[in-house]
Amino acid sequence: MSVLAVNVICTSYSGNTWLNLMLGAHSRAFCVGEYKNIRKTGRVNCMLHGADCPVWSRFDASAQEHPYLQLSRLTGKNILVISNSLDYLPADPGPGIEQRFIHLIRDGRAVAASFRRKHRGMNIWQAARRWRHDHRKNLRRLSRHPAEAVLPVRYEELKSDPEREVRRICGFLGIPFEPSMLEYWTRDMHYLGGNQGTLLALARKQGGDLPESSRREQGREQRDWKLEFYAGSDPQKFTDDRWKSDLTSIQLGIFNLAAGGLNRRLGYQ
């Protein structure tokens, strides 16, 4: 069985986990999450099930079999949705694997505000330059792949009309849209890494919580994540516009000096 690897590529804090979950809720798909948890650390910890995960507890990170082929065999799914895998995979992953890329783009001011919120001590100049650097890096890496294999998606448009954008992505991938993709919490997910707040909203919607192992893993940062903001959000139409109140006019001016040119070229005025 051939495997379609759907790589969602974006800067941090751009809605990656949310989009991964929606695409992974397709009946033919399995949502992997952050591939770096396999290749960089060798640590496979399901954020939603912990050590008892029925999928990742059977996964062998040291196996000779390609991780994508192994996951397809374990889950019976031929579409894998992966977060930011470009650092950890060759341009051609090998026979039996086809790749598609979704380039998720978000207003740099929102990303910079999230950097500051979640990394104590980072100022707006540093956050803006970090976003600019990461976005340019993604563009360079995506340029190594055929243009027809890359679909740009804006977070703001996804937020405004999730069904329209998910339908568009399904058309790009050549698969039928399924309404259940917008209600991804009705599916049993097995996610590596990701935004702890988004995953907490999913777990609460399912009537549960994140396992203690997941909270301990990110416990140092948890104080600054304001997890209850996510827990009380609508997972079907997730909205996070806190940057509009978090950033002062002076901070917005500093962002404009550091990265405003790129943000405007992306269409954000």
Backbone as CSV, one residue per row, in Angstrom:
resi,resn,N_x,N_y,N_z,CA_x,CA_y,CA_z,C_x,C_y,C_z
1,MET,0.848,-1.197,0.000,0.000,0.000,0.000,0.882,1.246,0.000
2,SER,0.709,2.102,-1.002,1.478,3.338,-1.050,0.968,4.308,0.006
3,VAL,1.861,5.167,0.446,1.556,6.099,1.528,1.633,7.532,1.007
4,LEU,0.639,8.341,1.348,0.662,9.770,1.068,1.027,10.493,2.351
5,ALA,2.195,11.124,2.361,2.641,11.883,3.529,2.273,13.345,3.324
6,VAL,1.388,13.849,4.164,0.933,15.244,4.091,1.694,16.032,5.147
7,ASN,2.617,16.859,4.717,3.479,17.614,5.620,2.930,19.030,5.796
8,VAL,2.524,19.369,6.998,2.093,20.739,7.300,3.321,21.508,7.773
9,ILE,3.731,22.505,6.985,4.945,23.258,7.246,4.581,24.678,7.646
10,CYS,5.117,25.145,8.777,4.809,26.500,9.221,5.784,26.908,10.316
11,THR,5.739,28.172,10.689,6.463,28.617,11.867,5.698,28.158,13.109
12,SER,6.347,28.200,14.247,5.668,27.847,15.500,4.468,28.760,15.727
13,TYR,3.470,28.238,16.433,2.309,29.022,16.879,1.496,29.566,15.709
14,SER,1.337,28.743,14.665,0.568,29.172,13.491,-0.693,28.349,13.289
15,GLY,-1.095,27.568,14.268,-2.300,26.752,14.130,-2.029,25.363,13.588
16,ASN,-0.772,24.938,13.661,-0.363,23.664,13.076,-1.093,22.484,13.694
17,THR,-1.146,22.435,15.030,-1.780,21.295,15.696,-3.247,21.195,15.320
18,TRP,-3.924,22.316,15.281,-5.354,22.350,14.917,-5.568,21.791,13.517
19,LEU,-4.785,22.259,12.536,-4.938,21.780,11.172,-4.568,20.303,11.067
20,ASN,-3.501,19.883,11.743,-3.124,18.473,11.748,-4.279,17.597,12.229
21,LEU,-4.941,18.015,13.297,-6.028,17.220,13.860,-7.200,17.115,12.897
22,MET,-7.538,18.204,12.229,-8.657,18.155,11.282,-8.340,17.225,10.119
23,LEU,-7.139,17.342,9.557,-6.783,16.484,8.434,-6.646,15.031,8.881
24,GLY,-6.136,14.830,10.088,-5.966,13.479,10.608,-7.266,12.793,10.964
25,ALA,-8.374,13.547,10.977,-9.672,12.948,11.289,-10.318,12.307,10.066
26,HIS,-9.685,12.431,8.900,-10.205,11.755,7.706,-10.144,10.246,7.923
27,SER,-11.101,9.529,7.377,-11.193,8.083,7.623,-9.989,7.317,7.084
28,ARG,-9.262,7.909,6.120,-8.087,7.230,5.555,-6.778,7.735,6.159
29,ALA,-6.871,8.638,7.141,-5.663,9.321,7.623,-5.321,8.961,9.061
30,PHE,-4.036,9.106,9.371,-3.540,9.009,10.741,-2.727,10.264,11.028
31,CYS,-3.012,10.896,12.158,-2.364,12.157,12.537,-1.135,11.846,13.391
32,VAL,0.053,12.071,12.842,1.297,11.749,13.521,1.663,12.802,14.554
33,GLY,1.570,14.068,14.149,2.048,15.157,14.996,3.463,15.543,14.612
34,GLU,4.292,15.844,15.583,5.630,16.375,15.318,6.630,15.246,15.095
35,TYR,7.092,15.141,13.867,7.991,14.067,13.468,9.318,14.121,14.223
36,LYS,9.710,15.302,14.685,10.983,15.427,15.392,11.025,14.566,16.647
37,ASN,9.865,14.245,17.209,9.836,13.405,18.402,10.294,11.980,18.110
38,ILE,10.277,11.592,16.833,10.794,10.283,16.444,12.257,10.392,16.067
39,ARG,12.583,11.323,15.184,13.901,11.350,14.584,14.947,12.108,15.419
40,LYS,14.561,13.198,16.054,15.544,13.997,16.774,15.824,13.438,18.161
41,THR,14.774,13.081,18.869,14.927,12.654,20.255,14.850,11.149,20.436
42,GLY,14.226,10.452,19.472,14.017,9.023,19.641,12.965,8.712,20.697
43,ARG,12.315,9.749,21.208,11.305,9.582,22.261,9.919,9.615,21.632
44,VAL,9.149,8.583,21.844,7.808,8.503,21.279,6.819,8.504,22.429
45,ASN,6.233,9.666,22.714,5.302,9.796,23.823,4.000,10.394,23.313
46,CYS,2.952,9.610,23.326,1.652,10.096,22.869,1.121,11.115,23.866
47,MET,0.831,12.310,23.380,0.358,13.381,24.255,-1.043,13.121,24.795
48,LEU,-1.805,12.269,24.115,-3.197,12.053,24.499,-3.423,10.736,25.249
49,HIS,-2.522,9.759,25.082,-2.695,8.463,25.731,-1.524,8.065,26.624
50,GLY,-0.413,8.803,26.533,0.744,8.456,27.333,1.334,7.111,26.927
51,ALA,1.912,6.406,27.895,2.597,5.139,27.624,1.636,4.038,27.194
52,ASP,0.350,4.195,27.458,-0.631,3.168,27.106,-1.193,3.329,25.709
53,CYS,-0.624,4.200,24.904,-1.152,4.452,23.563,-1.162,3.159,22.744
54,PRO,-2.294,2.797,22.167,-2.369,1.535,21.408,-1.579,1.557,20.103
55,VAL,-1.187,2.757,19.631,-0.388,2.851,18.407,1.085,3.014,18.733
56,TRP,1.421,4.070,19.473,2.837,4.387,19.679,3.537,3.403,20.609
57,SER,2.795,2.693,21.439,3.427,1.677,22.286,3.936,0.500,21.448
58,ARG,3.427,0.354,20.224,3.864,-0.732,19.331,4.869,-0.244,18.290
59,PHE,5.123,1.046,18.260,6.018,1.613,17.245,7.474,1.420,17.656
60,ASP,8.302,0.991,16.703,9.727,0.757,16.961,10.535,1.839,16.245
61,ALA,10.996,2.842,17.004,11.724,3.959,16.408,13.078,3.548,15.854
62,SER,13.598,2.396,16.260,14.909,1.946,15.792,14.821,0.961,14.631
63,ALA,13.624,0.670,14.161,13.446,-0.316,13.098,14.040,0.183,11.781
64,GLN,14.449,-0.744,10.932,14.967,-0.402,9.604,13.856,0.055,8.674
65,GLU,12.657,-0.405,8.915,11.506,-0.011,8.099,11.277,1.491,8.221
66,HIS,10.979,2.151,7.102,10.732,3.591,7.142,9.581,3.882,8.113
67,PRO,9.718,4.904,8.960,8.654,5.203,9.937,7.281,5.384,9.296
68,TYR,7.215,5.992,8.116,5.919,6.189,7.468,5.288,4.847,7.092
69,LEU,6.089,3.953,6.538,5.566,2.651,6.143,5.166,1.839,7.370
70,GLN,5.944,1.958,8.443,5.608,1.246,9.670,4.290,1.757,10.256
71,LEU,4.122,3.072,10.284,2.886,3.637,10.827,1.675,3.265,9.973
72,SER,1.852,3.262,8.664,0.758,2.865,7.788,0.357,1.420,8.046
73,ARG,1.355,0.565,8.255,1.076,-0.841,8.547,0.381,-1.005,9.902
74,LEU,0.830,-0.259,10.912,0.259,-0.387,12.254,-1.171,0.140,12.334
75,THR,-1.462,1.189,11.576,-2.773,1.847,11.682,-3.744,1.444,10.583
76,GLY,-3.234,0.874,9.495,-4.098,0.560,8.366,-4.520,1.784,7.585
77,LYS,-3.828,2.911,7.779,-4.146,4.163,7.083,-3.051,4.458,6.044
78,ASN,-3.454,4.968,4.883,-2.457,5.253,3.856,-2.188,6.749,3.686
79,ILE,-2.785,7.581,4.551,-2.491,9.015,4.563,-1.969,9.362,5.954
80,LEU,-0.783,9.917,6.009,-0.181,10.322,7.280,-0.037,11.840,7.284
81,VAL,-0.493,12.468,8.350,-0.400,13.923,8.488,0.704,14.222,9.486
82,ILE,1.720,14.964,9.032,2.933,15.166,9.823,3.202,16.657,9.980
83,SER,3.707,17.038,11.124,4.012,18.441,11.410,5.501,18.714,11.243
84,ASN,5.838,19.673,10.340,7.205,20.213,10.219,8.278,19.125,10.184
85,SER,8.246,18.317,9.130,9.190,17.205,9.018,10.417,17.546,8.175
86,LEU,10.500,18.755,7.593,11.553,19.056,6.626,12.956,18.943,7.202
87,ASP,13.115,19.168,8.490,14.442,19.070,9.114,14.933,17.634,9.241
88,TYR,14.040,16.671,9.166,14.381,15.314,9.578,14.190,14.258,8.495
89,LEU,13.851,14.683,7.270,13.655,13.733,6.188,14.369,14.206,4.934
90,PRO,14.857,13.280,4.097,15.403,13.677,2.806,14.295,14.159,1.879
91,ALA,14.671,14.879,0.831,13.669,15.398,-0.107,12.857,14.261,-0.716
92,ASP,13.500,13.120,-0.960,12.812,11.941,-1.485,12.825,10.858,-0.402
93,PRO,11.703,10.597,0.250,11.695,9.637,1.364,11.831,8.179,0.928
94,GLY,11.699,7.904,-0.371,11.899,6.536,-0.824,10.682,5.947,-1.516
95,PRO,10.808,4.708,-2.009,9.705,4.083,-2.753,8.481,3.849,-1.879
96,GLY,7.326,3.968,-2.509,6.070,3.716,-1.815,5.550,4.888,-1.021
97,ILE,6.254,6.047,-1.080,5.839,7.216,-0.305,5.736,8.428,-1.230
98,GLU,4.580,9.034,-1.273,4.355,10.269,-2.024,4.192,11.402,-1.025
99,GLN,4.725,12.583,-1.340,4.661,13.712,-0.416,3.851,14.869,-0.983
100,ARG,3.092,15.494,-0.105,2.425,16.761,-0.405,2.704,17.703,0.771
101,PHE,2.743,19.001,0.487,3.092,19.984,1.510,2.013,21.053,1.604
102,ILE,1.610,21.337,2.826,0.696,22.453,3.090,1.488,23.513,3.842
103,HIS,1.633,24.684,3.222,2.382,25.765,3.855,1.392,26.658,4.589
104,LEU,1.341,26.499,5.901,0.409,27.245,6.740,1.042,28.576,7.141
105,ILE,0.374,29.659,6.798,0.910,31.010,7.003,0.010,31.761,7.977
106,ARG,0.641,32.489,8.902,-0.114,33.296,9.860,0.532,34.666,9.999
107,ASP,-0.273,35.659,10.317,0.214,37.017,10.556,1.385,36.973,11.535
108,GLY,2.516,37.530,11.117,3.714,37.478,11.949,3.547,38.142,13.294
109,ARG,2.658,39.114,13.401,2.440,39.778,14.688,1.832,38.809,15.701
110,ALA,0.921,37.954,15.234,0.322,36.959,16.118,1.360,35.946,16.574
111,VAL,2.221,35.533,15.635,3.264,34.560,15.978,4.250,35.171,16.971
112,ALA,4.658,36.420,16.727,5.606,37.085,17.624,5.021,37.231,19.029
113,ALA,3.735,37.557,19.112,3.094,37.681,20.424,3.091,36.340,21.155
114,SER,2.876,35.245,20.410,2.899,33.920,21.028,4.300,33.551,21.500
115,PHE,5.314,33.895,20.706,6.696,33.660,21.139,6.947,34.326,22.482
116,ARG,6.527,35.576,22.613,6.769,36.310,23.857,5.972,35.704,25.016
117,ARG,4.777,35.255,24.732,3.924,34.702,25.782,4.485,33.385,26.321
118,LYS,5.087,32.616,25.433,5.493,31.267,25.804,6.982,31.111,26.060
119,HIS,7.739,32.172,25.833,9.178,32.137,26.110,9.528,33.357,26.959
120,ARG,9.548,33.151,28.231,9.787,34.239,29.163,11.128,34.916,28.870
121,GLY,11.101,36.238,28.806,12.323,36.993,28.584,12.553,37.395,27.137
122,MET,11.792,36.852,26.189,11.963,37.216,24.786,11.258,38.544,24.519
123,ASN,11.979,39.518,23.942,11.342,40.797,23.643,10.771,40.790,22.229
124,ILE,10.037,41.819,21.876,9.313,41.837,20.607,10.277,41.864,19.422
125,TRP,11.418,42.519,19.547,12.403,42.541,18.467,12.918,41.125,18.188
126,GLN,13.264,40.410,19.246,13.743,39.041,19.093,12.659,38.139,18.510
127,ALA,11.425,38.317,18.982,10.324,37.477,18.496,10.048,37.729,17.023
128,ALA,10.075,38.995,16.615,9.821,39.328,15.213,10.899,38.750,14.309
129,ARG,12.151,38.885,14.725,13.247,38.370,13.914,13.230,36.833,13.872
130,ARG,12.815,36.211,14.962,12.691,34.749,14.984,11.630,34.304,13.972
131,TRP,10.485,34.986,13.961,9.443,34.631,12.997,9.941,34.833,11.571
132,ARG,10.591,35.953,11.307,11.084,36.236,9.956,12.089,35.168,9.516
133,HIS,13.007,34.817,10.396,14.016,33.796,10.089,13.351,32.457,9.784
134,ASP,12.404,32.029,10.617,11.767,30.724,10.445,10.941,30.676,9.171
135,HIS,10.231,31.774,8.861,9.418,31.789,7.644,10.306,31.691,6.405
136,ARG,11.380,32.440,6.379,12.293,32.386,5.232,12.921,30.999,5.093
137,LYS,13.260,30.384,6.206,13.819,29.031,6.177,12.823,28.060,5.565
138,ASN,11.559,28.163,5.947,10.538,27.290,5.370,10.403,27.493,3.872
139,LEU,10.451,28.750,3.432,10.352,29.030,1.994,11.506,28.388,1.234
140,ARG,12.714,28.486,1.774,13.870,27.885,1.104,13.709,26.370,0.996
141,ARG,13.254,25.744,2.032,13.125,24.286,2.023,11.977,23.833,1.125
142,LEU,10.891,24.572,1.130,9.778,24.212,0.260,10.132,24.408,-1.207
143,SER,11.048,25.329,-1.498,11.432,25.585,-2.885,12.157,24.399,-3.509
144,ARG,12.608,23.455,-2.713,13.279,22.265,-3.230,12.291,21.241,-3.773
145,HIS,11.005,21.487,-3.557,9.974,20.562,-4.002,9.166,21.195,-5.130
146,PRO,8.565,20.397,-6.003,7.768,20.953,-7.102,6.657,21.862,-6.588
147,ALA,6.440,22.962,-7.302,5.425,23.931,-6.869,4.045,23.295,-6.784
148,GLU,3.761,22.332,-7.654,2.439,21.709,-7.640,2.232,20.802,-6.442
149,ALA,3.311,20.538,-5.680,3.191,19.702,-4.481,3.005,20.531,-3.217
150,VAL,2.906,21.862,-3.352,2.821,22.763,-2.201,1.541,23.598,-2.297
151,LEU,0.766,23.614,-1.224,-0.466,24.414,-1.163,-0.365,25.429,-0.026
152,PRO,-0.368,26.746,-0.329,-0.398,27.747,0.743,-1.791,27.818,1.379
153,VAL,-1.831,27.904,2.699,-3.079,28.046,3.448,-2.868,29.113,4.506
154,ARG,-3.792,30.055,4.596,-3.701,31.108,5.609,-4.497,30.719,6.854
155,TYR,-3.871,30.877,8.000,-4.542,30.587,9.264,-5.825,31.407,9.391
156,GLU,-5.763,32.666,9.010,-6.926,33.552,9.171,-8.104,33.079,8.336
157,GLU,-7.849,32.569,7.127,-8.927,32.057,6.288,-9.445,30.723,6.809
158,LEU,-8.543,29.914,7.343,-8.957,28.659,7.964,-9.849,28.935,9.171
159,LYS,-9.486,29.939,9.936,-10.277,30.319,11.107,-11.640,30.865,10.694
160,SER,-11.653,31.665,9.629,-12.893,32.300,9.181,-13.887,31.290,8.622
161,ASP,-13.401,30.314,7.854,-14.289,29.334,7.228,-13.576,27.987,7.149
162,PRO,-13.551,27.240,8.257,-12.821,25.968,8.275,-13.287,24.993,7.197
163,GLU,-14.586,24.897,6.974,-15.074,23.919,5.995,-14.572,24.239,4.594
164,ARG,-14.641,25.498,4.205,-14.171,25.881,2.867,-12.699,25.539,2.678
165,GLU,-11.877,25.865,3.678,-10.443,25.636,3.545,-10.095,24.150,3.598
166,VAL,-10.757,23.395,4.458,-10.476,21.964,4.527,-10.930,21.278,3.241
167,ARG,-12.035,21.721,2.670,-12.461,21.192,1.364,-11.402,21.487,0.303
168,ARG,-10.850,22.680,0.327,-9.820,23.052,-0.641,-8.581,22.175,-0.477
169,ILE,-8.199,21.915,0.763,-7.047,21.051,1.018,-7.331,19.625,0.538
170,CYS,-8.531,19.132,0.791,-8.895,17.788,0.332,-8.815,17.701,-1.189
171,GLY,-9.262,18.741,-1.890,-9.153,18.758,-3.346,-7.709,18.686,-3.795
172,PHE,-6.842,19.419,-3.106,-5.411,19.405,-3.408,-4.819,18.012,-3.193
173,LEU,-5.280,17.315,-2.156,-4.758,15.983,-1.836,-5.417,14.878,-2.653
174,GLY,-6.513,15.215,-3.339,-7.202,14.215,-4.144,-8.015,13.235,-3.329
175,ILE,-8.561,13.703,-2.203,-9.392,12.854,-1.357,-10.727,13.550,-1.119
176,PRO,-11.792,12.798,-0.865,-13.095,13.434,-0.620,-13.140,14.108,0.748
177,PHE,-13.800,15.242,0.805,-14.019,15.904,2.090,-14.990,15.093,2.925
178,GLU,-14.713,14.999,4.227,-15.618,14.327,5.155,-16.002,15.303,6.263
179,PRO,-17.298,15.528,6.487,-17.724,16.480,7.522,-17.132,16.196,8.899
180,SER,-16.831,14.933,9.181,-16.278,14.590,10.497,-14.908,15.209,10.719
181,MET,-14.245,15.674,9.650,-12.938,16.312,9.804,-13.061,17.591,10.639
182,LEU,-14.216,18.244,10.563,-14.432,19.467,11.335,-14.793,19.158,12.785
183,GLU,-15.095,17.911,13.067,-15.388,17.466,14.430,-14.369,16.394,14.811
184,TYR,-13.108,16.782,14.741,-12.011,15.827,14.901,-11.981,15.187,16.287
185,TRP,-12.612,15.820,17.270,-12.617,15.257,18.624,-13.456,13.988,18.710
186,THR,-14.229,13.691,17.656,-14.994,12.447,17.642,-14.121,11.262,17.235
187,ARG,-12.885,11.535,16.827,-11.942,10.486,16.442,-10.935,10.262,17.579
188,ASP,-10.439,9.042,17.662,-9.400,8.733,18.642,-8.052,9.112,18.051
189,MET,-7.396,10.116,18.618,-6.144,10.620,18.095,-4.953,10.111,18.914
190,HIS,-3.782,10.100,18.274,-2.547,9.613,18.908,-1.441,10.571,18.475
191,TYR,-1.244,11.647,19.216,-0.471,12.792,18.742,0.861,12.924,19.459
192,LEU,1.910,13.196,18.685,3.235,13.459,19.239,3.486,14.956,19.299
193,GLY,3.941,15.460,20.452,4.273,16.876,20.580,3.038,17.745,20.390
194,GLY,3.243,18.900,19.735,2.126,19.782,19.416,1.829,20.797,20.502
195,ASN,0.832,21.614,20.229,0.408,22.661,21.147,-0.397,22.037,22.280
196,GLN,0.143,22.103,23.477,-0.503,21.457,24.614,-1.894,22.033,24.866
197,GLY,-2.066,23.326,24.622,-3.371,23.930,24.839,-4.418,23.393,23.888
198,THR,-4.080,23.283,22.591,-5.011,22.737,21.603,-5.369,21.299,21.926
199,LEU,-4.377,20.529,22.362,-4.640,19.138,22.709,-5.472,19.021,23.988
200,LEU,-5.282,19.960,24.903,-6.113,19.971,26.102,-7.569,20.247,25.735
201,ALA,-7.809,21.197,24.801,-9.179,21.480,24.359,-9.804,20.228,23.752
202,LEU,-9.019,19.476,22.987,-9.508,18.223,22.410,-9.870,17.228,23.509
203,ALA,-8.961,17.044,24.461,-9.202,16.075,25.531,-10.434,16.456,26.351
204,ARG,-10.598,17.742,26.650,-11.765,18.187,27.421,-13.058,17.960,26.638
205,LYS,-12.987,18.186,25.317,-14.177,17.968,24.483,-14.580,16.496,24.511
206,GLN,-13.606,15.615,24.673,-13.879,14.183,24.752,-14.220,13.740,26.168
207,GLY,-14.281,14.692,27.102,-14.637,14.377,28.480,-13.491,13.891,29.325
208,GLY,-12.251,14.131,28.873,-11.101,13.685,29.639,-10.112,14.799,29.884
209,ASP,-8.845,14.444,29.972,-7.781,15.401,30.232,-6.492,14.846,29.639
210,LEU,-5.449,15.652,29.606,-4.153,15.158,29.163,-3.565,14.255,30.236
211,PRO,-2.869,13.189,29.835,-2.228,12.333,30.833,-1.155,13.097,31.584
212,GLU,-0.876,12.659,32.791,0.089,13.356,33.633,1.464,13.404,32.984
213,SER,1.825,12.369,32.228,3.137,12.350,31.573,3.272,13.498,30.575
214,SER,2.198,13.859,29.904,2.248,14.964,28.952,2.385,16.294,29.673
215,ARG,1.721,16.440,30.803,1.826,17.685,31.564,3.212,17.834,32.181
216,ARG,3.786,16.750,32.657,5.133,16.829,33.227,6.152,17.181,32.158
217,GLU,5.942,16.637,30.952,6.913,16.845,29.878,7.059,18.328,29.552
218,GLN,5.954,19.082,29.639,6.010,20.487,29.303,5.685,21.351,30.515
219,GLY,5.892,20.793,31.687,5.475,21.480,32.897,6.173,22.800,33.132
220,ARG,7.464,22.904,32.718,8.215,24.132,32.982,7.579,25.332,32.294
221,GLU,7.062,25.121,31.105,6.458,26.223,30.355,4.976,26.395,30.657
222,GLN,4.384,25.394,31.272,2.936,25.363,31.405,2.387,26.605,32.118
223,ARG,3.164,27.167,33.048,2.664,28.322,33.796,2.316,29.485,32.873
224,ASP,3.031,29.601,31.756,2.847,30.740,30.867,1.900,30.442,29.715
225,TRP,1.373,29.261,29.650,0.575,28.894,28.484,-0.901,29.278,28.625
226,LYS,-1.349,29.608,29.829,-2.749,29.968,30.049,-3.664,28.910,29.429
227,LEU,-3.492,27.677,29.894,-4.162,26.559,29.249,-5.678,26.675,29.291
228,GLU,-6.207,27.355,30.300,-7.654,27.448,30.365,-8.224,28.257,29.213
229,PHE,-7.418,29.121,28.599,-7.866,29.821,27.396,-8.238,28.806,26.318
230,TYR,-7.407,27.769,26.160,-7.669,26.745,25.159,-8.804,25.829,25.602
231,ALA,-8.798,25.469,26.871,-9.799,24.528,27.361,-11.208,25.078,27.190
232,GLY,-11.362,26.398,27.240,-12.678,26.995,27.097,-13.002,27.437,25.692
233,SER,-12.128,27.110,24.711,-12.339,27.562,23.341,-13.190,26.558,22.563
234,ASP,-13.679,27.005,21.405,-14.446,26.145,20.521,-13.478,25.444,19.581
235,PRO,-13.270,24.137,19.716,-12.283,23.460,18.884,-12.669,23.382,17.415
236,GLN,-13.958,23.604,17.100,-14.371,23.549,15.697,-13.993,24.814,14.936
237,LYS,-13.987,25.932,15.619,-13.668,27.199,14.965,-12.736,27.974,15.882
238,PHE,-11.540,27.427,16.044,-10.605,27.954,17.018,-10.137,29.356,16.651
239,THR,-10.175,30.267,17.602,-9.781,31.652,17.372,-8.836,32.101,18.478
240,ASP,-7.695,32.641,18.065,-6.756,33.206,19.026,-6.227,34.530,18.465
241,ASP,-6.870,35.607,18.848,-6.463,36.946,18.410,-5.922,37.756,19.582
242,ARG,-5.315,37.070,20.546,-4.829,37.772,21.733,-3.752,38.790,21.410
243,TRP,-3.065,38.614,20.282,-1.991,39.539,19.942,-2.492,40.964,19.798
244,LYS,-3.762,41.121,19.394,-4.308,42.462,19.166,-4.421,43.258,20.465
245,SER,-4.551,42.553,21.584,-4.584,43.246,22.880,-3.253,43.109,23.630
246,ASP,-2.485,42.091,23.295,-1.219,41.868,24.002,-0.139,42.861,23.592
247,LEU,-0.103,43.233,22.305,0.977,44.080,21.802,0.590,45.556,21.862
248,THR,1.451,46.358,22.434,1.227,47.797,22.498,1.576,48.441,21.153
249,SER,1.212,49.690,20.995,1.540,50.391,19.749,3.050,50.496,19.562
250,ILE,3.783,50.644,20.659,5.248,50.696,20.559,5.792,49.338,20.103
251,GLN,5.274,48.264,20.659,5.727,46.935,20.258,5.374,46.640,18.801
252,LEU,4.211,47.100,18.366,3.851,46.921,16.961,4.795,47.698,16.057
253,GLY,5.204,48.869,16.504,6.172,49.644,15.734,7.518,48.945,15.651
254,ILE,7.945,48.328,16.736,9.208,47.584,16.735,9.102,46.370,15.815
255,PHE,7.967,45.685,15.861,7.764,44.559,14.944,7.858,45.038,13.501
256,ASN,7.260,46.179,13.208,7.276,46.699,11.849,8.707,46.958,11.372
257,LEU,9.544,47.469,12.255,10.941,47.704,11.901,11.685,46.385,11.647
258,ALA,11.400,45.376,12.455,12.142,44.121,12.377,11.649,43.197,11.275
259,ALA,10.334,43.190,11.043,9.791,42.184,10.122,8.564,42.661,9.355
260,GLY,8.257,43.950,9.422,7.047,44.447,8.784,7.040,44.275,7.281
261,GLY,8.211,44.404,6.631,8.271,44.253,5.184,7.806,42.883,4.733
262,LEU,8.301,41.845,5.387,7.887,40.483,5.042,6.411,40.285,5.332
263,ASN,5.935,40.787,6.450,4.526,40.615,6.802,3.618,41.267,5.762
264,ARG,4.016,42.437,5.275,3.209,43.110,4.252,3.245,42.357,2.926
265,ARG,4.392,41.780,2.582,4.466,40.996,1.337,3.565,39.758,1.411
266,LEU,3.311,39.298,2.611,2.400,38.172,2.787,0.940,38.611,2.785
267,GLY,0.711,39.917,2.702,-0.656,40.433,2.610,-1.229,40.956,3.899
268,TYR,-0.413,41.084,4.948,-0.905,41.561,6.241,-0.549,43.043,6.381
269,GLN,-1.575,43.867,6.462,-1.353,45.316,6.504,-1.376,45.817,7.946
